[in-house]
Amino acid sequence: MAARMTAMLAERGGRRAVPAVAVDGERNHFRALEFDDLGRLWVQTGRGDPDETIFDVFDPAGRYLGELDMPHRTDVWTPGSGLLVARIHDADGVQYIGVWRIR
């Protein structure tokens, strides 16, 4: 899976984030893809409430590692150097930067 996603990103000019894509079916709806420096694939899903962000995480071999549920809405994010950095929006629409350690 990681090799296929890397090839797809290369076709898009090497950009790391993939534009929003909506696919029919709740489990197949994703908003963006991103690789961290360990080769794990982070998929920002379309599941969850409007005020949260849910990521599905896969290892470099494509095995599902689990789900990460952030209690914040985010539209810009990147994993790397053991951190997840995201622009988040609070309930009042105020934007700020959140930083979380990835374990």
C-alpha positions as a Markdown table, in Angstrom:
| # | Residue | x | y | z |
|---|---|---|---|---|
| 1 | Met | 0.0 | 0.0 | 0.0 |
| 2 | Ala | 2.8 | 2.5 | 0.9 |
| 3 | Ala | 4.5 | 1.9 | -2.4 |
| 4 | Arg | 1.2 | 2.6 | -4.3 |
| 5 | Met | 0.6 | 5.8 | -2.3 |
| 6 | Thr | 4.2 | 6.9 | -2.9 |
| 7 | Ala | 3.8 | 6.3 | -6.7 |
| 8 | Met | 0.5 | 8.3 | -6.6 |
| 9 | Leu | 2.2 | 11.2 | -4.8 |
| 10 | Ala | 5.1 | 11.2 | -7.3 |
| 11 | Glu | 2.6 | 11.4 | -10.2 |
| 12 | Arg | 1.1 | 14.5 | -8.4 |
| 13 | Gly | 4.5 | 16.3 | -8.6 |
| 14 | Gly | 5.9 | 15.1 | -5.3 |
| 15 | Arg | 3.4 | 17.0 | -3.1 |
| 16 | Arg | 2.9 | 15.2 | 0.2 |
| 17 | Ala | -0.7 | 16.0 | 0.8 |
| 18 | Val | -3.3 | 14.6 | -1.5 |
| 19 | Pro | -6.3 | 16.9 | -2.4 |
| 20 | Ala | -9.7 | 16.0 | -0.9 |
| 21 | Val | -11.3 | 13.0 | -2.4 |
| 22 | Ala | -14.8 | 11.8 | -1.7 |
| 23 | Val | -15.6 | 8.1 | -2.4 |
| 24 | Asp | -19.0 | 6.6 | -1.9 |
| 25 | Gly | -19.2 | 4.5 | 1.3 |
| 26 | Glu | -18.6 | 5.7 | 4.8 |
| 27 | Arg | -15.4 | 3.7 | 5.4 |
| 28 | Asn | -13.9 | 4.8 | 2.1 |
| 29 | His | -14.3 | 8.5 | 2.5 |
| 30 | Phe | -11.0 | 10.3 | 3.1 |
| 31 | Arg | -9.8 | 13.9 | 3.0 |
| 32 | Ala | -6.0 | 13.7 | 2.8 |
| 33 | Leu | -3.1 | 11.3 | 2.9 |
| 34 | Glu | 0.3 | 12.0 | 4.5 |
| 35 | Phe | 3.4 | 9.9 | 5.3 |
| 36 | Asp | 5.4 | 10.4 | 8.4 |
| 37 | Asp | 9.2 | 10.0 | 8.5 |
| 38 | Leu | 8.9 | 6.3 | 9.6 |
| 39 | Gly | 6.8 | 5.5 | 6.4 |
| 40 | Arg | 3.5 | 5.2 | 8.2 |
| 41 | Leu | 0.5 | 6.4 | 6.1 |
| 42 | Trp | -1.9 | 8.8 | 7.9 |
| 43 | Val | -5.3 | 9.0 | 6.3 |
| 44 | Gln | -7.6 | 11.9 | 7.4 |
| 45 | Thr | -11.0 | 10.3 | 7.2 |
| 46 | Gly | -14.4 | 11.9 | 6.7 |
| 47 | Arg | -15.8 | 10.0 | 9.7 |
| 48 | Gly | -16.7 | 11.7 | 13.0 |
| 49 | Asp | -18.4 | 14.9 | 14.2 |
| 50 | Pro | -17.8 | 18.3 | 12.5 |
| 51 | Asp | -15.7 | 19.3 | 15.5 |
| 52 | Glu | -13.3 | 16.4 | 15.5 |
| 53 | Thr | -10.8 | 14.8 | 13.1 |
| 54 | Ile | -10.2 | 11.1 | 12.7 |
| 55 | Phe | -7.1 | 9.6 | 11.3 |
| 56 | Asp | -6.6 | 5.9 | 10.2 |
| 57 | Val | -2.9 | 5.0 | 10.5 |
| 58 | Phe | -1.1 | 2.2 | 8.5 |
| 59 | Asp | 2.4 | 0.8 | 8.8 |
| 60 | Pro | 4.7 | 0.9 | 5.7 |
| 61 | Ala | 3.5 | -2.6 | 4.7 |
| 62 | Gly | -0.1 | -1.4 | 4.6 |
| 63 | Arg | -1.3 | -3.0 | 7.8 |
| 64 | Tyr | -3.9 | -1.1 | 9.8 |
| 65 | Leu | -2.4 | 0.2 | 13.0 |
| 66 | Gly | -5.4 | 1.9 | 14.4 |
| 67 | Glu | -7.5 | 5.1 | 14.6 |
| 68 | Leu | -6.6 | 8.4 | 16.1 |
| 69 | Asp | -9.5 | 10.6 | 17.2 |
| 70 | Met | -8.5 | 14.3 | 17.7 |
| 71 | Pro | -11.2 | 16.3 | 19.6 |
| 72 | His | -10.5 | 19.2 | 17.2 |
| 73 | Arg | -11.4 | 20.1 | 13.6 |
| 74 | Thr | -8.3 | 20.5 | 11.5 |
| 75 | Asp | -7.7 | 21.2 | 7.8 |
| 76 | Val | -3.9 | 21.6 | 7.7 |
| 77 | Trp | -1.7 | 19.0 | 9.4 |
| 78 | Thr | 1.6 | 17.1 | 9.0 |
| 79 | Pro | 3.2 | 14.2 | 10.9 |
| 80 | Gly | 7.0 | 14.2 | 11.2 |
| 81 | Ser | 10.0 | 14.1 | 13.6 |
| 82 | Gly | 7.8 | 12.3 | 16.1 |
| 83 | Leu | 5.2 | 15.0 | 16.2 |
| 84 | Leu | 1.8 | 15.7 | 14.7 |
| 85 | Val | 1.4 | 19.5 | 14.0 |
| 86 | Ala | -2.0 | 20.8 | 12.9 |
| 87 | Arg | -3.9 | 24.0 | 12.5 |
| 88 | Ile | -7.0 | 23.5 | 14.6 |
| 89 | His | -10.3 | 25.4 | 14.9 |
| 90 | Asp | -12.0 | 25.7 | 18.3 |
| 91 | Ala | -15.8 | 25.9 | 18.8 |
| 92 | Asp | -15.7 | 29.7 | 18.2 |
| 93 | Gly | -13.9 | 29.4 | 14.9 |
| 94 | Val | -10.6 | 30.6 | 16.3 |
| 95 | Gln | -7.6 | 29.0 | 14.6 |
| 96 | Tyr | -4.4 | 28.0 | 16.5 |
| 97 | Ile | -1.6 | 25.5 | 16.2 |
| 98 | Gly | -1.6 | 22.2 | 18.1 |
| 99 | Val | 1.4 | 19.9 | 18.5 |
| 100 | Trp | 1.2 | 16.3 | 19.7 |
| 101 | Arg | 3.9 | 13.7 | 20.3 |
| 102 | Ile | 3.5 | 10.5 | 18.2 |
| 103 | Arg | 4.4 | 7.3 | 20.0 |
